[in-house]
Amino acid sequence: MPVPSGPALDPQARALLDLMIERQVPAVHTLAPDEARRLYRERRHFTQPDPPPVGEVRALNVPGPAGDIPCRLYTPQDRGAGLLPVLLYFHGGGWVIGDLDTHDVLCRQLCEGAGVAVLSVDYRLAPEHRFPAAVDDCAAVVPWLRDHGAGHGLDASRHALGGDSAGGNLAAVVALMARDAGWPAARLQLLLYPATDMRAVAPSHATRAQGYLLTADSLAYYRGHYTPDPATWSDWRASPLLASDLGRLPPALVLTAGFDPLCDEGRQYADALSAAGNRVQYVGFERQIHGFVPMSRVLDEALTAVDLCNAALRRALIA
């Protein structure tokens, strides 16, 4: 493996990785999807803080192309009067694992910290539902918000699209779909270490291939379940970096982690959005590993990242 250059790995992240080795936590690519999902749900309690209180948490079902899409709506304690701005949040997990529970704490942090509603979307997962099922589910939420959001106290004219990893990929794709369909435009894309190029050709796929939680093996596992046909990798709905037109998109905050195979393609997407004339803020957490943002029980820099997200949401949706 090539020797990484630049900043050293965050000592707290190093301690976490060492503990996972000591406890023989199995690599995701060695597990069947159901088992990988179960372990992801269980181990979140070690790295994530206790769930902070919010004003209300409510289950919703949004009609989708293959039936109802389970969603979870969070509203802040200090909600004021009138319709609430809302973040549509798509969880990470390689399109294979993850659910409303694995990202419950982060959604609560964003809800209370930014003072906005958060609608977390439980889209269909692979391999039971391969590409583009997840895209179709996430996209269905935007016109639903336009047509029915007010009935749930949500302001469709003040919404953001966000997600981490696979969820960041989905948020970026939905922003493109919304532009082309003429749906209400989001005021912000919140893209946390997003996957943007299924071809996995960016340099960090080689320099960060092993040893930093998300590995080349796990990426191949996720891709093999979600997009097993290489012909789909160049489809912009799988690889938004390859979209022919990245202009006229909502402003974006793109966060990456330096010790992450996806680091370079995340930065490439930020650069491509900027080159197409969009407003973009890019922040690289050079000492961090993939998936660090929800891990504020054990990683102090996760709180810094959450604070940045909340500030961006407030500016875009409230100020």
N, C-alpha and C positions, 0 to 999 in steps of 0.2 A: 504494500500500500504506500503511495506517495506520502512523504512527510509533510504535514500541514505547516504552513508558515503563518506569521502574524500573531495576533493575541493568543494567549494561553486559554485553555478551557477554564471556565468558572470553577473554582474549587468546590462550590456546593454541587454543581452539576457532576464533577468528577466523583464526589462522595456518593451521589445517587447511583451513578453507573457502577461504581465498585460494590455498592450494597446489592444491586441487582445481580451482579456476578456471584457474590458471596451466597446469596439466597437461591441461586440457580433459577432465577425467573426465566421461563422458557421464551425463546424468540418467537415472535408472532408467526413467522413463516413455517414453523414446525407444528402448528396447531390447525385443527379444523376450524372453520369460521365460527361455529357455535361456541366452541371452547375459547377461542380468541376473544369473542365478545364478552363472555362471562368473566374472564380474567381482567379484561379492560375495565369492566364495571367494578369489580372487586378491588383492584389495586388503586383506583382513584382516591380512596380514602387515605392512603399513605401520603400522597403528594399534594392533595388539594386541602385547603382550609375548610373549617366548618362552614356550612351554608349561611351566608349573611341574611338577615331578615329583609323582606321586601313588603310592599303593601298588600299584594295579592298574587297568587299563582293559580291559574285556571287552565284546565284542559279544553282544547278546541279541536274540532275536526274540520279540515279544509277539503272540499271536494277536489279530487285529482283525476288524472287520466286513467287510473286503474283502481279507483275507489278512494275512500276518505284517507287523507294524510293526517296522522296524529300530530298535533302541535301543542305547545305549552306557552301560555301568555303570562308574562311577568309585568306587573305595574309597580311603580315606585311608591314608597310611603308618602312622600310629599308630592302628590300628583297635581294639585291645583285644580282649576276648573277648565272645562273644555276638552277637546280632543287631544290625545297624547301623540307626540312624535314617536316613531317606532323603528327599532332595528329588527330586520328579518335576519335570523341567525341560522347558519347551516353548519352543523358540527363536523369535526374532522374524524378521521379513522380509516382513511384509505378507501372510502366508499364501501367498506366491508364490515367494519366494527364501529362502535360509537352509537349513542342514542341520546334521548332527552336527559337521562340521568347522568351520563358521563360528563355532560357540559352544563349541568344545573348550576354549579357554583359560579362558573364564569358568567353565565347569563344573569345571575343575581348580582354579581359585581358590576356588570355593565349597566344593568337596570338602575340600581341605586346610585352608582358612581356618576353616571351621566344624567340621571333624572329622566330617563325615557322608558317607554315600554319596550320589551323584548319579546318577539315571537320566535320561539325555537321550533325548528321544523324537523320532524322525524321521517325523512325521505326513505324510500326503499333502498335496500342494500344488496350488493352483489355477494356471492355469485347467484343467489336466487333471482335477482333482478339486475341484469347487466346494463351497461351503457346502452341507451341514454336514459334509463328509468329514473335515476337520481336527478338528472337535469330536468326531465319533464315534471317531476314532482315539485322541485324547488321553483321552477318557472311558474307553475300554476298558482303559487301563493301571491304573486304580484297583482294579477287581475282580480283575484279574490279580495285583496286588500283594497283595491280601487272601488270595487262594487259593494263590499260588505264591511269594510273596516270601521266606518263611522258607527255602525250598529254595535261594535265592540269597544267603542271609545278611542279609536285609532284614527290618526290623521294621515291619509294616504299621500297627501302632498308633502309631508315631512317624514320621509322614511329613508333608512339606510339599508344597505346589503352588506352582510359580513359573514365571515367564517374563517376557520383555521384549517390549514393543510388541504385535504380534499374539500372541506367546506369553503376554503378560500377559492379554490378552483371553481366550485359551483357558484359562489357569489359573483366572480368575474364573468362567468358564462351568462348568468342571468342578467347582469348589467348589459351585456351585448344583446341578448334577446329582447330585453325591454326597449332598448333604443330602436331596434329594427321593427318591433311590433307597435311602436307608438304608445306603449304603456307609460304611466307616470314615472318620471325619471327619479332615481334615488338621488339624495343629496350627498351621499358618501358611499364609497366602497371601502370596507374595513377588511383588509386582506392580510391574514396572519400566516406567515411562511407558506404561501399558496403553492400548490402544484400547478404549473402552467404549461408544461410541455411533456407529453407522454413519451416522447422519444428518449428522454433521460440522457441528453447529449451535453448538457452544460458541464463545465470543468469540475464543479463540486461533486458531481456524481462519482468522479474518480477519487478526488482528494479526501472526501468524507464518506467513502463507501462502507467502511466498517468501523465499529467501536463507539458509535455515538448515538445509540438508541435506535434511530431510524437507519436501516442499513440497505445496501443494494439488494440483499436477499428479501427483506421485507417489502421493498418497493416492487420487486418483481412479483411477489406474492399478491400484493394489492392489484397491480396492473393486470396480472393474469386472471384474477377473478372479475375485475370490472371491465376491462377492455382486452379480452384474450386475442382478438384479431388485430394484428399489427396494422391492417388497413385503416382501422379507426383512429390510430394515434395522430394522424394529421388532420382529423376533423376538429374544427375550432371549438366545438362543444366539449371535446375532451382536452384539447390543448389551446386555450385561449390566446397564448402567445403567437400562434400561427394564424389568427384571424386576419383576413385581408385588409380590414379597416378597423382600427382601434380609435378612431376619432369620435368626438362628440359623446364622450362617456362621462359619468359622474366623477367628481374629484375623488382621489384615492389616498388612503394611508396604507402603505405596504410595509410590513415588518418582516424581517428575516432573522434567522439564527446562524451564526458563523460556522458552527459545527453541525451542519445539516446538509445532506445531499441536495436538498431543494434550494439551498441558499442562492446559488447563481441564477437559477431560472426565475426566482422571485425578484431578484434585482433586475434581471433582463426585462421582466414584465413592467416593473416600475419605469425603467428607461424607455421602453416602447410606448407606454402610455404618455409619458412626457413628450417624446418625439412626435406623437400624434396630436399634440396641442392641448392635452388635458392637464389639469392641476393635480400634482402628485407630491406627497410627502413620503420620503423613504427613510426608514430607520433600521439600521442593522445592529442587532445585539450580537456582537462579534464573538463573545465568550460563551454563547448559549447553544443548547441542543434543540433539536426539533421537538415541538410539542410543549415548550417550557411555560407558555403563558398561563395555563390553569394551575401550575404547580407552586403556588406561592406559599404553601406550608413549608417547603424545603428549599425554594429558590427565591432569594430576595429580589432579583432582577425581574421576576414575574410581576411583582407589584408595580414596578416602574412601567412595565409594558401596559398593564391594565390602566394605570393612570393616564398614559398617553392615549390609549383608545378612548377613555372617557372624556378627555379634553377635546379630542377630535369630534366625538359625537355631539358634545354640547355646542361646539362652534357650528357644526353643520346643521343641527336640528333645532337648536333653541335660540342661540345668539342672534 
